[in-house]
Amino acid sequence: MTLEAAPAASEVVATVYAPAHDVDVARTMGVHSRGTGDPTCRATPEGFWRTVRTPIGAATLLLRQRRHGIEAYAWGEGAHWVIERVPTLLGHDDDWSELSLDTHPALAEVRRRNPGMRLSRSGLMMEALVPAIIEQKVTTLEAHRAWYKLIRIHGDAAPGPAPAGMYVSPHADIWRGVPSWQWHRAGVDPRRSRTVVSACQVATALERAAGVDAATAAKRLQTLPGIGRWTAAETTQRTHGDPDAVSVGDYHLAAHVGYALTGSPVDDDGMLELLEPWRGHRQRIVRLILASGFAKPRHGARMTIQDHRAH
């Protein structure tokens, strides 16, 4: 499909993506949603809805899982841009074939149960970076509340027949103009708001980083004040589908990985040591652990293989 004249907000652009491999829309797209109340993402009986601030303009995307493939519908000025990138968004380029799980049967079982979980690649840097900055060094609940409030105030209403309450995240120029008192009311401290504003001042250059490899993009991000390893990893996981990015510095992740793999909590260094045998695929291992349903136990149990012969 080639780009055409921008459709009206009420006009739909559609396609069917029929990959040769399994794709689980919910598992693959869930990484873009900042909690169940995110105004930019919504799972409904109709399918998975997502709003996007594309280089062409705002768009709403609906993905429907069907037996014959994944139906994709888009509305708004950026509809053609979004539809052209549906395969990439749904992990078309995400290759798990070289990931060996022979040494960990429990992880192999998780992968067997989730063959359609793929790493999504959005190609939109600011869309992933701004909420990652807002999530720095605060609880998930605090970060999500701030994100929801700011999006509803400064975002645009989603084009097309999106569910009520959905919005498109603001353009970088809008983020730069958010007054300090609104950041404060949303619960975002001056350090994080300054980091968002500073990043938005170089938004054009940052969006170009979506076109380079993930490692280079992460390094460029970390040259900006207030953006460290955790924020860069959280961003490239979404923009590049980075299979190796680990969110070092996350409050819960290291302990979760430690418990899952050894039965004991570890710190960041310990987590990286445990993940080292899978270098190049460390984000895939983290996703498998998170998809397993394994929860940190009160006593040191590790992931085990369940017997499904009677199921």
VEXDRENLO-326383 format. One line per 2 residues: number of its first residue (from 1); their letters; for each residue x, y, z of C-alpha. Coordinates in steps of 0.25 Angstrom, whole numbers. Layout:
% residues N
NUM = a = X:Y:Z ~ ...
This chain:
% residues 311
1 = mt = 0:0:0 ~ 5:14:-3
3 = le = 2:27:4 ~ -10:34:-2
5 = aa = -17:47:1 ~ -21:48:16
7 = pa = -35:42:19 ~ -45:50:26
9 = as = -46:46:41 ~ -59:38:38
11 = ev = -53:30:26 ~ -47:17:29
13 = va = -34:11:23 ~ -33:-4:24
15 = tv = -24:-16:22 ~ -23:-31:26
17 = ya = -10:-35:31 ~ -8:-51:29
19 = pa = 6:-54:35 ~ 12:-68:33
21 = hd = 15:-69:48 ~ 5:-68:60
23 = vd = 2:-54:65 ~ -5:-51:78
25 = va = -10:-37:77 ~ -13:-35:92
27 = rt = 1:-41:96 ~ 8:-33:86
29 = mg = 1:-20:87 ~ 0:-20:102
31 = vh = 14:-13:104 ~ 8:0:98
33 = sr = -3:1:108 ~ 1:9:121
35 = gt = -9:1:130 ~ -24:-2:127
37 = gd = -28:12:128 ~ -19:18:117
39 = pt = -26:27:108 ~ -17:24:96
41 = cr = -20:8:97 ~ -33:0:99
43 = at = -36:-14:99 ~ -51:-16:96
45 = pe = -59:-28:90 ~ -57:-21:76
47 = gf = -42:-23:77 ~ -30:-15:81
49 = wr = -31:0:79 ~ -19:9:79
51 = tv = -17:24:76 ~ -5:29:69
53 = rt = 2:42:67 ~ 8:39:53
55 = pi = 18:49:45 ~ 6:51:36
57 = ga = -5:54:47 ~ -13:47:57
59 = at = -19:33:55 ~ -28:23:62
61 = ll = -24:8:59 ~ -33:-4:62
63 = lr = -27:-18:61 ~ -37:-30:61
65 = qr = -31:-44:62 ~ -38:-54:52
67 = rh = -35:-68:47 ~ -32:-63:33
69 = gi = -22:-52:39 ~ -22:-39:46
71 = ea = -32:-29:41 ~ -27:-14:43
73 = ya = -35:-2:42 ~ -30:12:43
75 = wg = -36:26:43 ~ -30:40:43
77 = eg = -20:48:35 ~ -9:37:39
79 = ah = -18:25:35 ~ -10:21:23
81 = wv = 3:23:31 ~ -2:14:42
83 = ie = -8:3:32 ~ 5:2:25
85 = rv = 13:-1:38 ~ 3:-12:43
87 = pt = 12:-23:40 ~ 24:-17:47
89 = ll = 15:-12:59 ~ 11:-27:61
91 = gh = 25:-32:61 ~ 27:-37:46
93 = dd = 42:-35:48 ~ 43:-41:61
95 = dw = 51:-54:60 ~ 51:-64:72
97 = se = 57:-75:64 ~ 71:-73:70
99 = ls = 67:-73:84 ~ 70:-86:91
101 = ld = 62:-90:103 ~ 68:-104:105
103 = th = 74:-101:118 ~ 61:-96:124
105 = pa = 49:-105:121 ~ 40:-96:129
107 = la = 43:-84:120 ~ 41:-93:108
109 = ev = 28:-97:113 ~ 24:-83:114
111 = rr = 28:-80:100 ~ 21:-93:95
113 = rn = 8:-87:101 ~ 10:-73:95
115 = pg = 15:-75:81 ~ 8:-62:77
117 = mr = 15:-53:86 ~ 24:-44:78
119 = ls = 32:-31:81 ~ 25:-20:75
121 = rs = 32:-8:68 ~ 25:5:67
123 = gl = 36:14:61 ~ 30:26:69
125 = mm = 41:31:79 ~ 33:42:86
127 = ea = 21:34:88 ~ 29:23:96
129 = lv = 39:33:102 ~ 30:43:109
131 = pa = 22:33:117 ~ 35:26:121
133 = ii = 40:39:127 ~ 28:41:135
135 = eq = 29:27:140 ~ 43:30:146
137 = kv = 45:27:160 ~ 31:27:164
139 = tt = 20:16:166 ~ 13:10:154
141 = le = 0:15:160 ~ 5:30:161
143 = ah = 11:30:147 ~ -1:24:141
145 = ra = -10:35:148 ~ -1:46:143
147 = wy = -1:40:129 ~ -16:39:128
149 = kl = -18:53:134 ~ -8:60:124
151 = ir = -13:52:112 ~ -28:56:115
153 = ih = -24:71:117 ~ -14:73:105
155 = gd = -17:61:96 ~ -26:61:84
157 = aa = -39:54:83 ~ -37:41:76
159 = pg = -42:41:61 ~ -52:31:56
161 = pa = -61:22:64 ~ -52:20:75
163 = pa = -57:17:89 ~ -61:29:98
165 = gm = -50:35:106 ~ -39:31:96
167 = yv = -29:42:92 ~ -17:44:84
169 = sp = -4:48:91 ~ 0:62:89
171 = ha = 10:67:79 ~ 24:71:85
173 = di = 21:86:83 ~ 9:84:93
175 = wr = 17:76:103 ~ 27:88:103
177 = gv = 16:97:106 ~ 10:90:118
179 = ps = 10:100:130 ~ 18:96:142
181 = wq = 5:96:151 ~ -2:86:142
183 = wh = 11:77:143 ~ 9:79:158
185 = ra = -5:76:159 ~ -3:63:151
187 = gv = 7:59:161 ~ 20:60:152
189 = dp = 31:67:159 ~ 40:78:153
191 = rr = 51:68:150 ~ 43:59:141
193 = sr = 35:71:135 ~ 48:77:131
195 = tv = 53:64:125 ~ 41:63:116
197 = vs = 42:78:112 ~ 57:76:109
199 = ac = 54:64:101 ~ 43:70:93
201 = qv = 52:82:89 ~ 60:72:81
203 = at = 48:63:77 ~ 51:64:62
205 = al = 65:58:64 ~ 60:48:74
207 = er = 49:43:64 ~ 61:40:54
209 = aa = 67:31:64 ~ 55:22:62
211 = gv = 62:19:48 ~ 75:14:54
213 = da = 78:1:62 ~ 73:0:76
215 = at = 87:0:83 ~ 90:13:75
217 = aa = 77:19:79 ~ 78:16:93
219 = kr = 92:23:94 ~ 86:35:87
221 = lq = 75:36:97 ~ 85:35:109
223 = tl = 92:47:104 ~ 80:55:108
225 = pg = 80:60:123 ~ 70:52:131
227 = ig = 70:40:122 ~ 78:28:127
229 = rw = 79:13:124 ~ 65:10:130
231 = ta = 57:20:122 ~ 65:17:109
233 = ae = 62:2:110 ~ 47:5:113
235 = tt = 47:13:100 ~ 54:4:91
237 = qr = 46:-8:95 ~ 34:-1:89
239 = th = 40:7:78 ~ 50:-4:72
241 = gd = 45:-16:78 ~ 58:-18:84
243 = pd = 60:-32:88 ~ 72:-30:97
245 = av = 68:-17:105 ~ 67:-20:120
247 = sv = 61:-9:129 ~ 72:-8:139
249 = gd = 68:0:151 ~ 54:-4:151
251 = yh = 48:-5:165 ~ 43:-19:164
253 = la = 49:-26:151 ~ 62:-31:157
255 = ah = 55:-38:169 ~ 44:-44:160
257 = vg = 55:-50:150 ~ 63:-55:162
259 = ya = 51:-62:168 ~ 47:-68:155
261 = lt = 60:-73:151 ~ 67:-77:164
263 = gs = 56:-76:175 ~ 63:-64:181
265 = pv = 63:-49:179 ~ 75:-42:173
267 = dd = 79:-28:170 ~ 82:-22:156
269 = dg = 96:-28:155 ~ 90:-42:159
271 = ml = 79:-41:149 ~ 89:-37:137
273 = el = 97:-49:141 ~ 85:-58:141
275 = le = 81:-53:127 ~ 95:-53:121
277 = pw = 94:-67:115 ~ 83:-61:107
279 = rg = 90:-48:102 ~ 83:-43:90
281 = hr = 70:-49:95 ~ 69:-43:109
283 = qr = 57:-35:107 ~ 50:-48:101
285 = iv = 54:-56:114 ~ 48:-44:122
287 = rl = 35:-45:114 ~ 34:-60:116
289 = il = 36:-58:131 ~ 25:-48:131
291 = as = 16:-56:122 ~ 17:-68:131
293 = gf = 8:-63:142 ~ 19:-66:152
295 = ak = 18:-57:164 ~ 29:-55:174
297 = pr = 27:-65:185 ~ 27:-63:200
299 = hg = 37:-75:201 ~ 48:-77:190
301 = ar = 41:-85:179 ~ 45:-84:165
303 = mt = 38:-86:152 ~ 34:-100:150
305 = iq = 28:-108:139 ~ 13:-112:141
307 = dh = 8:-126:136 ~ -3:-123:126
309 = ra = -5:-137:121 ~ -18:-138:128
311 = h = -23:-124:122
